Amino acid sequence: MSETSPSGPAEQPDFDEMARDIAEVPAVEVIVTVAVNLMSAAAVKLGLTEEGDKYKDLDEARKLVTALAGLLDASATEISSFHAAPLRDGLKSLQLAFREASIVADEPGQGPGEKYTGPVYG
C-alpha cells in the first residue's frame, strides 16, 4: 500500500518509462498531435463549441492561432503535404472564424498567424 498525501499518491511519475514511451512516437505524430491540440483549444476560445460564448476569449484565441501558424510554418517541410494540407485548411478556417468573431477588424496580414501565412481572405 502506498502512502498518500493530501494531493494524492506519494508515488512519483516514472520519467524513464515516459521517455521510453515518447521515444517510440514518430516526430510527425508528435507535431500533428500538438497542432490538433492547438486547433481544438483555439476553436474553444473562438466560441465554436457547443458551449459557444461560455469560453470565448479572442485574446487567448489569437495566441493559439498564431502558435499554430508558427508551428505549421516551421514544420511544413518536415511533416509532408499529406499531414500539412489538412492542418493548413484548419488553420485558415480558424483565422476566418477569428475575423468573423472580432468586433475590430485586423488589417489584412495583421490577423492571428498571418505573419506566417500571409493575409487570409474568405
N, C-alpha and C positions, 0 to 999 in steps of 0.2 A: 504494500500500500504506500503510495507516495504522499508526502506532506503537501498540504495546501496552504496558500496564503490568501488574504482577502481578495487578491486579484486573480486567483486561480491556482492551478497546479504549480508546484515548485520546480518542475522539470523545465529545462531549457531546450529550445529547438535544436535539433541535430543539424548543425550547419554543414557538416561534411556530407551528410545524406542529401541535403538540399542542393549542395554544389554538384554532387554526382547526378542528381535528377536534372538539373538545368543544363549540365554538360551534354546530356543526351538529346536536347532540343535543338534543332537546326536554327541558325540565326534568322532565317527568313520567317520562321514561325514565331519567334520572339518579336520581331519587328511588326509583323502583321497583327499579332495579339495586342501589342501596345497601341497600334493605330486604331484598332477596333474599340479598345477601351477609351481612347481619346474621343473617338466619334460618338460613342454612347454617352459619355459624360457631357459632351458639347450639346447633343440633342436634348438631354435633360435640362441643361442650363438655358437652352433656347425655348423651352416650354413645349417641346414637340412630343412629349409623352402623354399618357392618359391623364396624368395629374395636371397637365397644362401649365398654367401660371404659378402653381404652388412652389416650384423650384426654379422658376425663371430668374436668371441673373445674367444680363447681357455682358457685364464686365467680365465675369467668370467665363462666359461662352467665348468671348473674344480671345482670351488667353488660351483656352483649349483648342480653338480652331487654328490659331497661329502656331501653337506647338505641333499640331497635326500636320499643318502645311510644311513646317520646317523639317519634321521627321520624314515626310514623303519626298520632299525635295532632296534631302541628304541621302536617302536610301533607294531612290527610284532605280538607279542602275544596279543596285545590289539585289533587289528582290524580283526582278523581271517584270515585263509588261503584264504577264498573267496575273500577278498579285497587285501590281501598282495601278493598273487601269481601274478596277472597281473601287479602290481606295480613293483615287483622284476624283471619280464620279461622286462618291460620298462626300468628299471634301467640298466639291463645288456646290452640292445640294445644301450643305451646312452654311457655306458662305452666302448663298442666295437666301436661305432662311434667316440669316442674321440681318441681311439688308432689309428684308420684309418686316422683321420684328423691331428694328431700330427706328426710333422716332426721329432722330437726327441722322440724315444720310451721310455716309462717308463719301469723300471724293473718290472717283474711280482710282483704283490702285492703293487706296488707303484703308480698305476694309481688312478684317481679320485674315491674316495669312497671305494677303495679296502682294506683299513684298517678295514672296516666294513663288506665287502662281501667276502674278500679273493681274490686271483688272479682271473682275468677274462680272459678266453681264448675263441677264436672264435669257 
